[in-house]
Amino acid sequence: MSRILLIYAAVIFIAGVVLFTYATLKKEKEVEEPETNAWMRILSIVLVVMAAACLFVSCSMN
């Protein structure tokens, strides 16, 4: 079970970093809806926190 959580943590962390980078790059360009970039950045931070929680739980299971 802990290996599955480690895999989830890695995948979620990578998705969060990619989403944050995408939102940051889109922020530099003129966008019709700037609120979308803010929500994408917030979602990416939430994903990184979820990855950290999965990592913590998987480490505490050993």
C-alpha positions as CSV (number, residue, x, y, z in Angstrom):
1,M,0.0,0.0,0.0
2,S,2.8,2.4,0.8
3,R,4.3,1.9,-2.7
4,I,1.0,2.8,-4.3
5,L,0.9,6.0,-2.2
6,L,4.4,6.9,-3.2
7,I,3.5,6.5,-6.9
8,Y,0.4,8.6,-6.3
9,A,2.5,11.3,-4.6
10,A,5.0,11.4,-7.5
11,V,2.3,11.6,-10.1
12,I,0.3,14.2,-8.3
13,F,3.4,16.3,-7.6
14,I,4.5,16.2,-11.2
15,A,1.0,17.2,-12.3
16,G,1.0,20.1,-9.8
17,V,4.3,21.4,-11.0
18,V,3.3,21.2,-14.7
19,L,0.0,23.0,-14.0
20,F,1.8,25.7,-12.0
21,T,4.3,26.2,-14.8
22,Y,1.6,26.3,-17.4
23,A,-0.4,28.9,-15.4
24,T,2.7,31.0,-14.9
25,L,3.6,31.0,-18.6
26,K,0.0,31.8,-19.5
27,K,0.1,34.7,-17.0
28,E,2.8,36.4,-18.9
29,K,0.8,36.5,-22.1
30,E,-2.4,38.6,-22.5
31,V,-5.3,36.4,-21.4
32,E,-9.0,37.2,-21.7
33,E,-9.7,35.7,-18.3
34,P,-6.9,36.4,-15.8
35,E,-8.9,34.7,-13.0
36,T,-8.4,31.4,-14.7
37,N,-4.6,31.6,-14.2
38,A,-5.1,32.4,-10.5
39,W,-7.4,29.3,-10.1
40,M,-4.9,27.1,-11.9
41,R,-2.1,28.2,-9.6
42,I,-4.3,27.6,-6.6
43,L,-5.2,24.2,-7.9
44,S,-1.6,23.3,-8.5
45,I,-0.6,24.3,-4.9
46,V,-3.5,22.1,-3.6
47,L,-2.1,19.3,-5.7
48,V,1.4,19.7,-4.3
49,V,-0.1,19.7,-0.8
50,M,-2.0,16.5,-1.6
51,A,1.3,14.9,-2.9
52,A,3.0,15.9,0.4
53,A,0.1,14.3,2.3
54,C,0.4,11.1,0.3
55,L,4.2,11.0,0.9
56,F,3.7,11.6,4.6
57,V,1.1,8.8,4.9
58,S,3.2,6.4,2.9
59,C,6.3,7.1,5.1
60,S,4.3,6.7,8.3
61,M,3.0,3.3,7.2
62,N,6.5,1.7,7.2
